[in-house]
Amino acid sequence: MARPRSLLVSMQLTIAGRAHDCRFNSTHRIFKGERRLTIKDDGDEHHYCLACAKRFMERDTERLRVLLTSVVGEQQEGAASRDD
């Protein structure tokens, strides 16, 4: 049986090896030694400050909750219609 696919991209918290700007908001500076969110996408690594990362995760967590609620509702409706 195939392994279930994850909807989440490869991401982890890493330590900045040098100072650079956040990929989402160039006014946010990530300094050497600070933690940042690193997302790997098609072989590229994109780095985001923790403030932007937090906003992404909060927004996307809510989107996933809404989708999960829809999926659960569809499954329950499908099960109920098969019981009839």
FENWOWO-V211436 format. One record per residue. OMEGA is omega in whole degrees, -180 to 180 (999 if undefined). NEAR is the number of other C-alpha atoms within 8 Angstrom. D_LAST is the distance of its C-alpha to the last C-alpha in whole Angstrom. Layout:
BEGIN
OMEGA:NEAR:D_LAST
OMEGA:NEAR:D_LAST
END
This chain:
BEGIN
-178:2:31
178:3:32
179:4:33
-179:4:31
177:4:33
175:5:34
-179:4:34
177:4:37
179:8:40
179:7:43
179:8:45
174:7:47
179:8:50
178:8:53
179:9:57
178:12:58
176:6:61
179:7:63
176:9:63
-180:8:61
172:10:59
-178:13:55
-178:8:53
-176:6:51
-174:8:54
175:8:57
177:6:59
-178:8:57
175:10:60
-176:12:59
179:9:62
179:10:63
178:8:61
175:8:58
-180:10:55
174:13:53
177:13:49
178:12:49
177:11:47
-177:11:47
-180:9:46
178:4:47
178:5:50
174:6:51
178:8:51
-174:9:51
-178:10:52
176:12:51
-176:13:53
178:9:51
178:6:50
179:10:49
180:10:47
179:8:45
178:8:44
-175:8:42
178:8:41
-179:8:40
-177:8:38
175:8:36
179:8:35
178:8:34
178:8:32
178:8:30
180:8:29
179:8:28
179:8:26
178:8:25
178:8:23
-180:8:21
179:8:20
178:8:19
178:8:17
180:8:16
-179:8:15
178:8:13
179:8:11
179:8:10
-180:8:9
-179:8:7
177:7:5
180:6:5
-177:5:4
999:4:0
END
